Amino acid sequence: MRNALALRYNTAVRALRRPASWPREREQVARWAGSLLADETLTAVDVETTGLENAYAVQIAAVDRHGGVIFNEYVQPNAVLEPEAIAVHGVMPERVASAPTFAELLPVLTELFDGRMVVAYKVDFDCGVFERELTRHYGDPAAAGQWLARCRWEDVMVPYAVWRGLW
C-alpha cells in the first residue's frame, strides 16, 4: 500500500512539473519514433557490462524493429566484473567464463550492424562499450571509429523521457 501511494504521489508531482509545451513535444517524439519504426534497418541494442564506467561487454542483445531477437550472446570480457555492475544485470563471472570473446563475435556483429540504424537507451554508454571493445580488438581507435561509422546511432533516452513526461 505504501509503495502504491508513493508511486501515485510521484506521478502527480511529475505531472505538475510538465511544461505547457509537453503535448506538442510528445507529438514530436511520436513522429520521431514513427520515422525510426519505418526504417527497415532499425535495430535496438542493449549491452551489459563489467562496470558502470569504461567497461567491457558481458552481454550484447539486439532486436529488430518488430521486437524479434536477432542477437543475444554472453561475452567473455577478459576483465573483472565489478560488484556494482553485477547488482544491475545479475551476470556472474562464471556465466561468462566460457563465453566467446568480443573478437570471436565481431564477424557476426559486423554483418548484423553494417548499414543499420542502431538505437539504444543512453547510446553514449553502449556505443562507448563498442568503441572500447573495437579499439582493444583492432589496437587502433581510428579503426574502431570506422566500424562505428558504418551504422547510424540514435539515442532514445531523451525522447523516452519526453514521451513519459519525466523531467
Secondary structure, DSSP 8 states (H G I E B T S, - for coil): -HHHHHHHHHHHHHHHHS-TTHHHHHHHHHHHHHHHHH-TT-EEEEEEESSSSS--EEEEEEEETTS-EEEEEE-B-SS---HHHHHHH---HHHHTTS-BHHHHHHHHHHHHTT-EEEETTHHHHHHHHHHHHHHHHS-HHHHHHHHTTSEEEE-HHHHHHHHT--
